[in-house]
Amino acid sequence: MKITIQATTADGPATVTTDLFTIVQWERKFKRKMGDGGDIGVEDLAFLFHEQAKRTDGIVVPIVFDDFLKKLVDITTVREELDRPTSAATGAH
């Protein structure tokens, strides 16, 4: 699963796409499973963005998560990509 997240901070907008490492970090921290279908809140999105941005060239974020939150103006998902094929893609009914 990959989630593309767009955030706007005091420094301007940026977009990241999560990888599995970032998803696992989120699952460990919040003791929830991404695939369980529960609600994802602003803190969840901000954490995912922050962790992915720390490892993305060209995006500079504060090291401390709360310092990042203080600069955050807006955050939203752009799209979600499932790593599982759909029934249409596999021909299954």
ZIRA-V578564 format. One record per pair of residues at least 12 apart in sequence whose ideal C-beta (glycine too) atoms are under 8 Angstrom apart, sorted by the first residue. I is the first residue (numbers start at 1). J is the second residue. D is the distance in whole Angstrom. If there is no record, write none. Layout:
BEGIN
I_J_D + I_J_D
END
This chain:
BEGIN
1_18_8 + 1_20_8 + 1_23_6 + 1_34_6 + 1_35_7 + 1_80_7 + 1_81_7 + 1_82_6 + 1_83_6 + 2_17_5 + 2_18_6 + 2_19_7 + 2_80_7 + 2_81_4 + 2_83_7 + 3_17_7 + 3_18_5 + 3_23_8 + 3_48_6 + 3_77_6 + 3_79_8 + 3_80_5 + 3_81_8 + 4_16_7 + 4_17_5 + 4_18_8 + 4_77_7 + 4_78_4 + 4_79_5 + 4_80_7 + 4_81_8 + 5_17_8 + 5_18_7 + 5_45_6 + 5_48_6 + 5_49_5 + 5_52_8 + 5_75_7 + 5_76_7 + 5_77_6 + 5_78_7 + 6_75_7 + 6_76_6 + 6_77_8 + 6_78_5 + 7_45_8 + 7_46_7 + 7_49_5 + 7_53_8 + 7_72_6 + 7_74_7 + 7_75_5 + 8_72_8 + 8_73_5 + 8_74_4 + 8_75_7 + 9_61_8 + 9_68_8 + 9_71_4 + 9_72_6 + 9_73_6 + 10_71_5 + 10_73_7 + 11_60_8 + 11_71_7 + 14_53_7 + 14_59_5 + 15_78_6 + 16_49_6 + 16_52_4 + 16_53_5 + 16_56_5 + 16_59_7 + 17_52_7 + 17_81_8 + 18_48_5 + 18_52_5 + 19_52_7 + 21_55_8 + 22_48_6 + 22_51_5 + 22_52_5 + 22_55_8 + 23_48_8 + 25_51_5 + 26_44_7 + 26_47_6 + 26_48_6 + 26_51_7 + 29_47_7 + 30_44_7 + 30_47_8 + 42_75_6 + 45_75_5 + 45_76_8 + 45_77_7 + 46_65_8 + 46_68_7 + 46_69_6 + 46_72_6 + 46_75_6 + 47_65_7 + 49_75_6 + 50_65_6 + 50_68_5
END
